[in-house]
Amino acid sequence: MELPFKPSYVSSSSHESTSLQVALFQFMTDLHRFAIDCVTN
């Protein structure tokens, strides 16, 4: 099992892990926004 985050020199050589990091970051951003909506409403 790979780590979700790798050093930049590893990520630059692998396009797949970079896109995975972006997808994970977007997911966490959406989850964070959803949590804020639940708290504020």
C-alpha positions as CSV (number, residue, x, y, z in Angstrom):
1,M,0.0,0.0,0.0
2,E,1.3,3.4,-1.0
3,L,1.4,6.5,1.1
4,P,-1.1,9.2,-0.1
5,F,1.6,11.8,0.0
6,K,5.2,11.3,-1.4
7,P,8.2,13.6,-1.6
8,S,8.0,16.0,-4.6
9,Y,10.9,14.3,-6.4
10,V,8.9,11.0,-6.4
11,S,5.6,12.6,-7.4
12,S,7.2,14.4,-10.3
13,S,8.4,11.1,-11.8
14,S,5.0,9.5,-11.4
15,H,2.0,11.2,-13.0
16,E,-0.5,8.8,-11.4
17,S,0.4,9.6,-7.8
18,T,0.2,13.4,-8.5
19,S,-3.3,13.1,-9.9
20,L,-4.2,10.9,-6.9
21,Q,-3.0,13.7,-4.6
22,V,-5.1,16.3,-6.4
23,A,-8.2,14.0,-6.2
24,L,-7.6,13.5,-2.5
25,F,-7.1,17.2,-1.9
26,Q,-10.3,18.0,-3.7
27,F,-12.2,15.4,-1.7
28,M,-10.9,16.7,1.6
29,T,-11.8,20.3,0.5
30,D,-15.4,19.2,-0.3
31,L,-15.6,17.2,3.0
32,H,-14.4,20.3,4.9
33,R,-16.9,22.5,3.2
34,F,-19.7,20.1,3.9
35,A,-18.7,19.9,7.6
36,I,-18.8,23.7,7.8
37,D,-22.3,23.8,6.3
38,C,-23.5,21.3,8.9
39,V,-22.1,23.3,11.7
40,T,-23.4,26.7,10.5
41,N,-26.9,25.6,9.6
